[in-house]
Amino acid sequence: MTTAIRTAALTFSQTVHDLGVAPPFHPAHPDILTDVQRHLRLPPEMIEWYTVAEPNNVEIPSFGNRPTLLRARDLPEAQIGYRGGSTPVSHDPAWDSSWIVFGGEGRYPLVVRAAATHDPTIYYGAIQKRRWHITPLSSNLRDFLFGMTDYVRLYVADYNNSIHDKDGVLLPTFWRDFAALLDQYPGTAGRTQTWLNGWLGY
């Protein structure tokens, strides 16, 4: 197990707990992870995350979209309507068979690619011109988790869940502060607009 992912996973877990966003995270049960892997073939970084502290369907605080991060046992069902999950159901033919949903919300799912692709990137999906497309949020899981940790801390603790002015416009200071945080990490640097305007819907 890499120290980098373990540290990022535990930091995220502790932060959302300390701020009252979610109860403490716990390691996923090994049997559940084994069963999920039979269906989905998650990339190794995701298995490391769930082995340390799986997100217990935590809802990320947001004024726009309300994304969740799913626990392992719910991942097969989360594929339904996208790639079909573990049983044959209708799915969008524009949805690549290597894409695996691990959270987000219906129109803006969080996506990783199956282990065989050797792609560690974290994406979000959206329909553009009637077809699904995925856009990178981070080039790796570690920096995605650190970015999520900083976002939650900034939103809840520093801005007290209030990031808009009286006219409903996103505060420029929030954008500036979050950009500075994301730019600390190679995997998320320069992606503030993708996170805030694209994925989170501000």
C-alpha positions as CSV (number, residue, x, y, z in Angstrom):
1,M,0.0,0.0,0.0
2,T,1.4,3.4,-0.9
3,T,1.9,5.9,2.0
4,A,0.6,8.7,-0.3
5,I,-2.9,7.3,-0.8
6,R,-3.1,6.1,2.9
7,T,-2.3,9.6,4.1
8,A,-4.7,11.3,1.7
9,A,-7.5,8.8,2.6
10,L,-7.1,9.2,6.3
11,T,-6.8,13.0,6.1
12,F,-10.0,13.2,4.1
13,S,-11.8,10.9,6.5
14,Q,-10.6,12.8,9.6
15,T,-11.5,16.2,8.1
16,V,-15.1,15.3,7.1
17,H,-15.6,13.8,10.5
18,D,-14.2,16.7,12.4
19,L,-16.3,19.2,10.5
20,G,-19.5,17.2,11.1
21,V,-20.0,16.3,7.4
22,A,-20.0,12.5,7.9
23,P,-19.4,9.8,10.5
24,P,-15.9,8.2,10.7
25,F,-14.9,6.1,7.7
26,H,-13.8,2.5,8.2
27,P,-12.0,0.0,6.0
28,A,-14.2,-1.8,3.6
29,H,-14.7,-5.5,4.4
30,P,-12.3,-7.6,2.3
31,D,-15.0,-10.0,1.1
32,I,-17.0,-7.1,-0.2
33,L,-14.0,-5.7,-2.1
34,T,-13.3,-9.1,-3.6
35,D,-16.9,-9.4,-4.8
36,V,-16.8,-5.9,-6.2
37,Q,-13.6,-6.7,-8.0
38,R,-15.2,-9.7,-9.7
39,H,-17.6,-7.3,-11.4
40,L,-15.8,-4.1,-11.9
41,R,-12.0,-4.5,-11.8
42,L,-11.3,-1.3,-10.0
43,P,-7.9,0.3,-10.4
44,P,-5.5,-0.6,-7.6
45,E,-5.5,3.0,-6.2
46,M,-9.2,2.7,-5.5
47,I,-8.8,-0.6,-3.7
48,E,-6.1,1.0,-1.5
49,W,-8.5,3.8,-0.7
50,Y,-11.3,1.5,0.3
51,T,-9.0,-0.7,2.2
52,V,-7.9,2.3,4.4
53,A,-11.1,4.2,4.8
54,E,-14.0,3.8,2.4
55,P,-16.4,6.8,2.1
56,N,-19.7,5.8,3.6
57,N,-21.9,7.4,0.9
58,V,-20.8,10.8,2.1
59,E,-22.5,13.8,0.5
60,I,-20.1,16.5,-0.3
61,P,-21.4,19.9,0.8
62,S,-22.1,22.1,-2.2
63,F,-24.5,24.9,-3.3
64,G,-24.7,23.4,-6.8
65,N,-24.6,19.7,-7.5
66,R,-24.7,17.4,-4.4
67,P,-22.2,14.7,-5.2
68,T,-21.7,11.6,-3.0
69,L,-18.7,9.3,-2.7
70,L,-20.0,5.7,-2.6
71,R,-19.0,2.8,-0.4
72,A,-17.7,-0.3,-2.1
73,R,-20.8,-2.5,-1.7
74,D,-22.9,0.1,-3.6
75,L,-20.6,0.4,-6.6
76,P,-22.1,-2.4,-8.8
77,E,-25.6,-0.9,-8.5
78,A,-24.2,2.5,-9.2
79,Q,-23.3,1.4,-12.7
80,I,-26.9,0.8,-13.7
81,G,-28.0,3.2,-16.4
82,Y,-24.4,3.9,-17.3
83,R,-22.6,0.7,-18.1
84,G,-25.1,-1.9,-16.8
85,G,-23.6,-3.0,-13.5
86,S,-23.3,-6.7,-12.8
87,T,-26.4,-7.7,-14.7
88,P,-27.5,-6.9,-18.3
89,V,-29.6,-3.8,-18.2
90,S,-30.1,-0.9,-20.6
91,H,-27.1,1.4,-20.8
92,D,-25.9,4.3,-22.9
93,P,-24.0,3.1,-25.9
94,A,-21.8,6.2,-25.6
95,W,-20.6,5.0,-22.2
96,D,-17.2,3.4,-22.5
97,S,-17.1,-0.1,-21.0
98,S,-13.9,0.8,-19.0
99,W,-15.6,3.7,-17.2
100,I,-16.6,2.9,-13.5
101,V,-18.8,5.2,-11.5
102,F,-17.8,5.7,-7.9
103,G,-19.8,8.7,-6.9
104,G,-21.0,12.1,-8.0
105,E,-24.6,12.6,-8.9
106,G,-26.8,11.3,-11.7
107,R,-25.9,13.9,-14.4
108,Y,-22.3,14.4,-13.2
109,P,-20.9,11.0,-12.1
110,L,-17.4,10.6,-10.7
111,V,-15.5,8.1,-12.9
112,V,-12.4,6.0,-12.9
113,R,-11.3,3.6,-15.6
114,A,-10.9,-0.1,-15.1
115,A,-7.6,-1.5,-13.9
116,A,-6.7,-2.9,-17.4
117,T,-6.4,0.7,-18.7
118,H,-3.6,1.6,-16.3
119,D,-5.1,5.0,-16.1
120,P,-5.0,6.5,-12.5
121,T,-7.0,9.7,-13.5
122,I,-10.1,10.8,-11.7
123,Y,-12.8,12.1,-14.0
124,Y,-16.3,13.5,-13.9
125,G,-18.8,12.6,-16.6
126,A,-21.3,14.9,-18.4
127,I,-23.5,14.7,-21.5
128,Q,-22.3,17.0,-24.2
129,K,-24.1,17.1,-27.6
130,R,-26.2,14.1,-26.5
131,R,-23.2,11.9,-25.7
132,W,-21.3,11.1,-22.5
133,H,-17.8,12.6,-22.1
134,I,-15.4,12.4,-19.2
135,T,-13.2,15.3,-18.1
136,P,-10.2,14.9,-15.7
137,L,-10.5,16.3,-12.2
138,S,-7.1,15.0,-11.1
139,S,-4.4,13.0,-12.7
140,N,-4.3,10.7,-9.6
141,L,-6.4,9.6,-6.6
142,R,-4.1,11.1,-4.0
143,D,-4.4,14.6,-5.3
144,F,-8.1,14.2,-5.8
145,L,-8.5,13.3,-2.1
146,F,-6.4,16.1,-1.0
147,G,-8.4,18.5,-3.2
148,M,-11.6,17.2,-1.7
149,T,-10.3,17.6,1.8
150,D,-9.3,21.2,1.1
151,Y,-12.6,21.9,-0.6
152,V,-14.7,20.6,2.3
153,R,-12.5,22.5,4.9
154,L,-12.7,25.7,2.9
155,Y,-16.5,25.5,2.3
156,V,-17.5,24.4,5.8
157,A,-14.9,25.8,8.1
158,D,-13.5,28.9,6.4
159,Y,-16.7,30.1,4.6
160,N,-19.2,28.7,7.0
161,N,-21.2,27.1,4.2
162,S,-21.8,30.5,2.6
163,I,-19.9,31.1,-0.6
164,H,-22.2,33.4,-2.5
165,D,-23.0,37.1,-2.3
166,K,-26.5,38.5,-1.7
167,D,-27.2,38.2,-5.4
168,G,-26.3,34.5,-5.5
169,V,-22.9,35.0,-7.3
170,L,-20.0,32.9,-6.2
171,L,-17.6,34.9,-4.1
172,P,-14.4,35.7,-6.0
173,T,-12.5,35.1,-2.8
174,F,-13.7,31.5,-2.6
175,W,-12.6,30.8,-6.2
176,R,-9.2,32.4,-5.5
177,D,-8.7,30.5,-2.2
178,F,-9.7,27.2,-3.7
179,A,-7.6,27.7,-6.8
180,A,-4.6,28.3,-4.5
181,L,-5.3,25.0,-2.7
182,L,-5.8,22.9,-5.9
183,D,-2.6,24.4,-7.4
184,Q,-0.6,22.9,-4.6
185,Y,-1.0,19.4,-6.0
186,P,0.4,18.4,-9.4
187,G,-2.7,16.3,-10.2
188,T,-5.2,19.1,-9.7
189,A,-3.2,22.2,-10.6
190,G,-5.0,24.5,-13.0
191,R,-8.3,22.6,-12.7
192,T,-10.3,25.0,-10.6
193,Q,-12.8,25.8,-13.4
194,T,-13.3,22.1,-14.1
195,W,-14.1,21.5,-10.4
196,L,-16.3,24.5,-9.7
197,N,-18.0,25.3,-13.0
198,G,-17.9,21.8,-14.4
199,W,-18.3,19.1,-11.8
200,L,-19.8,21.0,-8.8
201,G,-22.0,23.2,-10.9
202,Y,-21.3,26.7,-9.6
